Amino acid sequence: MILGLYRATAIVGEPMIRLLLACRRQRGKEDRVRFKERFGIPSLPRPAGGLAWIHAASVGEAISVLSLINRLREERPSLTLLVTTGTVTSAAIMADRLPAGVQHQYAPVDHPRWVGRFLDHWRPDLALWLESEFWPNTLAALANRHIPVVLINARISPKSFAGWSRFRGTAAALLNNFSRCLAQSVDDGEKLTALGALQVRVPGNLKFAAAPLPAIETDLQHLARLIGDRPVWAAVSTHPGEEDIVATSHGALAHQFPDLLTLIVPRHPVRGEDIAKRLQAAGHTVARRAAGQVIDGDTGIYIIDTVGELGLIYRLAKVAFIGGSLVPHGGQNLLEAAKLDCAIVHGPWMTNFTAIVAEMRQAAATEEISDSGQLTTVVATLLQDDDLRGRRVAAAARVAKKKDNILDDVLDELAPFLDAVAPRQEISAPPTRCHAPS
């Protein structure tokens, strides 16, 4: 009943969906050049042979699946991999980091006709979906074509679980489209089972298997020269409302550290200009990386409103506040900072990373704060106390590195599905990297 209504609404509401997408395109939230891909219109030909479709909604999911993609390219070179994402930022990151031979497209919006057009062209033999992508029309189309779908790195937030629990029949109907569900944690696995998922396994969180974020060495050296010996901390993946809290802390910290440099990396780079204007109006001296502005002696806050430079920031900062956690968003990935020797601070809203936060807390690897005053106190302490910061960094690194077998376990679970599409081969030399088409 609910799924039928959803399908009908998508069909009847097509003009409104097109208008919303056009508005997003106007605001820079859709790719102007490759916009037609959102309607299932391909911009690349389908290669011959077996094809696995990997769908990662946004930046976090896309980065977490790169380790899996690289292993699949090495072990099953005859298998074509098609990666779809839904955001401009994630597409830009994939353009830089996907190995040679891997195709990228924007995911079609969940409209029956657009999804059908996408599947008619690409004809995937297997679909691998990341985390919590439950698009009813797309799942129904895959099921109708008898294409197996595996949900990998699956998670169910407490809020989502509470919502789906009110419609368990609908949840079960959706989840039963997955041939197997590979959960991030035991808790996620139990929630999936309670909602009616079949064939649930718990190999662990793929984010543990991700390589440290890269950085361009020349950019790193250039920024390091500009910064010199100034104390530096960063607020990364920030969401609306958090930049003002961070700026307030910066103002308070500057009394104690007169040459302090605060780096702000908004989760959505398109917000960079608005953030800069607001902070400048509040009396801060701000520079923006996307505008080509450089750090000088007067710069107090440097906004990195560019794509794919978190690896650079984590190598420059001693302390990192993880955004999306002082507002009810659910947090962002702590492991990226942990793998690059940052002392980690986060707010109370970390529901998207509950299991990782619990491990970090048990290891005394992070500090939780709830407001600007606490953020100021904790950052000041970590900037001053080298021994404490070193202990936090070492503890976080141990947590981040202790699950090296997760990728192997995920591949073992996927093996029956992959074997039906492309045989496994001996590992060859690592693939070179290329850019996705523009």
SULLINMO-V349009 format. One record per residue. N is the residue number from 1. RES is the residue in one letter. SS is DSSP state (H for helix, E for strand, L for the rest). NEAR is the number of other C-alpha atoms within 12 Angstrom. Layout:
n & res & ss & near
N & RES & SS & NEAR
N & RES & SS & NEAR
This chain:
n & res & ss & near
1 & M & L & 11
2 & I & H & 17
3 & L & H & 23
4 & G & H & 16
5 & L & H & 15
6 & Y & H & 21
7 & R & H & 25
8 & A & H & 19
9 & T & H & 19
10 & A & H & 26
11 & I & H & 22
12 & V & H & 16
13 & G & L & 18
14 & E & H & 21
15 & P & H & 14
16 & M & H & 15
17 & I & H & 21
18 & R & H & 23
19 & L & H & 13
20 & L & H & 17
21 & L & H & 27
22 & A & H & 21
23 & C & H & 17
24 & R & H & 20
25 & R & H & 21
26 & Q & H & 15
27 & R & L & 15
28 & G & L & 20
29 & K & L & 23
30 & E & L & 31
31 & D & L & 29
32 & R & L & 21
33 & V & L & 16
34 & R & L & 27
35 & F & H & 31
36 & K & H & 26
37 & E & H & 31
38 & R & H & 36
39 & F & H & 30
40 & G & L & 30
41 & I & L & 26
42 & P & L & 30
43 & S & L & 23
44 & L & L & 22
45 & P & L & 18
46 & R & L & 26
47 & P & L & 20
48 & A & L & 15
49 & G & L & 18
50 & G & L & 27
51 & L & E & 36
52 & A & E & 43
53 & W & E & 40
54 & I & E & 39
55 & H & E & 46
56 & A & L & 39
57 & A & L & 34
58 & S & L & 32
59 & V & H & 32
60 & G & H & 37
61 & E & H & 40
62 & A & H & 40
63 & I & H & 43
64 & S & H & 40
65 & V & H & 41
66 & L & H & 38
67 & S & H & 32
68 & L & H & 39
69 & I & H & 42
70 & N & H & 33
71 & R & H & 30
72 & L & H & 43
73 & R & H & 36
74 & E & H & 28
75 & E & H & 26
76 & R & L & 29
77 & P & L & 32
78 & S & L & 25
79 & L & L & 33
80 & T & E & 36
81 & L & E & 44
82 & L & E & 44
83 & V & E & 43
84 & T & E & 43
85 & T & E & 39
86 & G & L & 35
87 & T & L & 40
88 & V & H & 38
89 & T & H & 32
90 & S & H & 41
91 & A & H & 39
92 & A & H & 32
93 & I & H & 32
94 & M & H & 43
95 & A & H & 32
96 & D & H & 28
97 & R & H & 35
98 & L & L & 36
99 & P & E & 33
100 & A & L & 26
101 & G & L & 30
102 & V & L & 39
103 & Q & E & 39
104 & H & E & 44
105 & Q & E & 44
106 & Y & E & 45
107 & A & L & 43
108 & P & L & 35
109 & V & L & 36
110 & D & L & 33
111 & H & L & 34
112 & P & H & 33
113 & R & H & 25
114 & W & H & 29
115 & V & H & 34
116 & G & H & 29
117 & R & H & 25
118 & F & H & 36
119 & L & H & 37
120 & D & H & 21
121 & H & H & 22
122 & W & H & 37
123 & R & L & 30
124 & P & L & 34
125 & D & L & 33
126 & L & E & 39
127 & A & E & 43
128 & L & E & 45
129 & W & E & 43
130 & L & E & 42
131 & E & L & 38
132 & S & L & 33
133 & E & L & 36
134 & F & L & 33
135 & W & L & 31
136 & P & H & 32
137 & N & H & 33
138 & T & H & 38
139 & L & H & 36
140 & A & H & 31
141 & A & H & 31
142 & L & H & 35
143 & A & H & 26
144 & N & H & 16
145 & R & L & 20
146 & H & L & 19
147 & I & L & 28
148 & P & E & 33
149 & V & E & 40
150 & V & E & 46
151 & L & E & 44
152 & I & E & 45
153 & N & E & 47
154 & A & E & 45
155 & R & L & 41
156 & I & L & 42
157 & S & L & 31
158 & P & H & 22
159 & K & H & 18
160 & S & H & 24
161 & F & H & 26
162 & A & H & 17
163 & G & H & 16
164 & W & H & 25
165 & S & H & 22
166 & R & L & 15
167 & F & L & 20
168 & R & H & 24
169 & G & H & 19
170 & T & H & 25
171 & A & H & 33
172 & A & H & 25
173 & A & H & 26
174 & L & H & 35
175 & L & H & 38
176 & N & L & 31
177 & N & L & 36
178 & F & L & 40
179 & S & L & 31
180 & R & E & 35
181 & C & E & 44
182 & L & E & 44
183 & A & E & 39
184 & Q & L & 41
185 & S & L & 35
186 & V & H & 23
187 & D & H & 26
188 & D & H & 37
189 & G & H & 34
190 & E & H & 27
191 & K & H & 35
192 & L & H & 43
193 & T & H & 30
194 & A & H & 24
195 & L & L & 29
196 & G & L & 27
197 & A & L & 33
198 & L & L & 27
199 & Q & L & 23
200 & V & E & 35
201 & R & E & 34
202 & V & L & 32
203 & P & L & 33
204 & G & L & 36
205 & N & L & 45
206 & L & H & 43
207 & K & H & 46
208 & F & H & 42
209 & A & H & 37
210 & A & L & 34
211 & A & L & 27
212 & P & L & 28
213 & L & L & 31
214 & P & L & 25
215 & A & L & 23
216 & I & L & 18
217 & E & H & 15
218 & T & H & 11
219 & D & H & 20
220 & L & H & 23
221 & Q & H & 17
222 & H & H & 16
223 & L & H & 30
224 & A & H & 24
225 & R & H & 17
226 & L & H & 21
227 & I & H & 29
228 & G & L & 19
229 & D & L & 17
230 & R & L & 27
231 & P & L & 29
232 & V & E & 42
233 & W & E & 48
234 & A & E & 47
235 & A & E & 49
236 & V & E & 46
237 & S & E & 46
238 & T & E & 42
239 & H & L & 32
240 & P & L & 27
241 & G & L & 24
242 & E & H & 36
243 & E & H & 43
244 & D & H & 32
245 & I & H & 32
246 & V & H & 47
247 & A & H & 41
248 & T & H & 27
249 & S & H & 35
250 & H & H & 43
251 & G & H & 29
252 & A & H & 25
253 & L & H & 33
254 & A & H & 27
255 & H & H & 15
256 & Q & H & 19
257 & F & L & 25
258 & P & L & 19
259 & D & L & 24
260 & L & L & 37
261 & L & E & 44
262 & T & E & 46
263 & L & E & 46
264 & I & E & 48
265 & V & E & 46
266 & P & E & 43
267 & R & L & 39
268 & H & L & 32
269 & P & H & 36
270 & V & H & 30
271 & R & H & 29
272 & G & H & 32
273 & E & H & 25
274 & D & H & 21
275 & I & H & 36
276 & A & H & 36
277 & K & H & 20
278 & R & H & 20
279 & L & H & 31
280 & Q & H & 22
281 & A & H & 14
282 & A & L & 18
283 & G & L & 18
284 & H & L & 30
285 & T & L & 30
286 & V & E & 36
287 & A & E & 32
288 & R & E & 34
289 & R & L & 29
290 & A & L & 22
291 & A & L & 19
292 & G & L & 13
293 & Q & L & 20
294 & V & L & 26
295 & I & L & 30
296 & D & L & 23
297 & G & L & 21
298 & D & L & 19
299 & T & L & 30
300 & G & L & 42
301 & I & E & 43
302 & Y & E & 47
303 & I & E & 49
304 & I & L & 42
305 & D & L & 34
306 & T & L & 31
307 & V & L & 32
308 & G & L & 35
309 & E & L & 35
310 & L & H & 42
311 & G & H & 33
312 & L & H & 33
313 & I & H & 44
314 & Y & H & 40
315 & R & H & 34
316 & L & H & 37
317 & A & L & 39
318 & K & L & 40
319 & V & E & 45
320 & A & E & 50
321 & F & E & 55
322 & I & E & 51
323 & G & L & 42
324 & G & L & 35
325 & S & L & 39
326 & L & L & 36
327 & V & L & 28
328 & P & L & 22
329 & H & L & 26
330 & G & L & 30
331 & G & L & 35
332 & Q & L & 42
333 & N & L & 44
334 & L & L & 50
335 & L & H & 47
336 & E & H & 41
337 & A & H & 49
338 & A & H & 44
339 & K & L & 33
340 & L & L & 33
341 & D & L & 33
342 & C & L & 44
343 & A & E & 50
344 & I & E & 51
345 & V & E & 51
346 & H & E & 46
347 & G & L & 38
348 & P & L & 29
349 & W & L & 27
350 & M & L & 31
351 & T & H & 30
352 & N & H & 34
353 & F & H & 40
354 & T & H & 29
355 & A & H & 29
356 & I & H & 34
357 & V & H & 36
358 & A & H & 22
359 & E & H & 24
360 & M & H & 34
361 & R & H & 23
362 & Q & H & 17
363 & A & L & 21
364 & A & L & 26
365 & A & L & 35
366 & T & E & 42
367 & E & E & 36
368 & E & E & 32
369 & I & L & 27
370 & S & L & 26
371 & D & L & 26
372 & S & H & 28
373 & G & H & 20
374 & Q & H & 25
375 & L & H & 38
376 & T & H & 32
377 & T & H & 23
378 & V & H & 32
379 & V & H & 45
380 & A & H & 31
381 & T & H & 24
382 & L & H & 33
383 & L & H & 31
384 & Q & H & 21
385 & D & L & 17
386 & D & H & 18
387 & D & H & 14
388 & L & H & 25
389 & R & H & 31
390 & G & H & 25
391 & R & H & 23
392 & R & H & 33
393 & V & H & 36
394 & A & H & 27
395 & A & H & 30
396 & A & H & 38
397 & A & H & 32
398 & R & H & 25
399 & V & H & 33
400 & A & H & 35
401 & K & H & 25
402 & K & L & 21
403 & K & L & 23
404 & D & L & 22
405 & N & L & 18
406 & I & H & 31
407 & L & H & 34
408 & D & H & 23
409 & D & H & 25
410 & V & H & 40
411 & L & H & 33
412 & D & H & 21
413 & E & H & 29
414 & L & H & 33
415 & A & H & 22
416 & P & H & 19
417 & F & H & 27
418 & L & H & 34
419 & D & H & 23
420 & A & L & 19
421 & V & L & 27
422 & A & L & 26
423 & P & L & 21
424 & R & L & 25
425 & Q & L & 17
426 & E & L & 15
427 & I & L & 15
428 & S & L & 16
429 & A & L & 13
430 & P & L & 18
431 & P & L & 21
432 & T & L & 17
433 & R & E & 18
434 & C & L & 18
435 & H & L & 20
436 & A & L & 28
437 & P & L & 22
438 & S & L & 20
